[in-house]
């Protein structure tokens, strides 16, 4: 893949995000992104709807997480991408089940955090960045929801770091699963992060976020 492969519309989006094509090609796993093309067609409301399908009895409580069996996550993802064209279905499921979920389950526990999986899907959805950031923030809050009371905790600095680590491990070329290893707690980790700061930090430390949907589609479609 070469910078010349990028069509003018994608080049414009990269420019708006302050990114150079060469930087994108050396930072992101473009082969994986191209396999995920149908994910860009998943509506944000469908992703949020999966929070209502969530069954707490199937999850393991581990801090502020929603760890669920891989089989349950497979079912969620298949519902979300059910409309994928037949010729794209095989590479899509190979990417989701053979690449992304094993990266997220780096410790081979057989479970992954459903909220973070939905955040990954949100990152790929073809919707305005602000709407995707808003849903991502809501998903992090939903991650802390108490099944009995419905109460949710505000997003913390530790959760933002975990999300950033997940996005980098999944989408960047090096796939550094070491980023997902348990960090030693720090006093600042418990600090609450309001939405505007969350959005600013996400775009600062993962600047590819705005262009992921475009990069998962045919790169020269606008030529």
Beta strands, then each sheet from edge to edge (+ up, - down):
strand 1: 59-60
strand 2: 67-69
strand 3: 111-113
sheet 1: 1+ 2- 3+
end
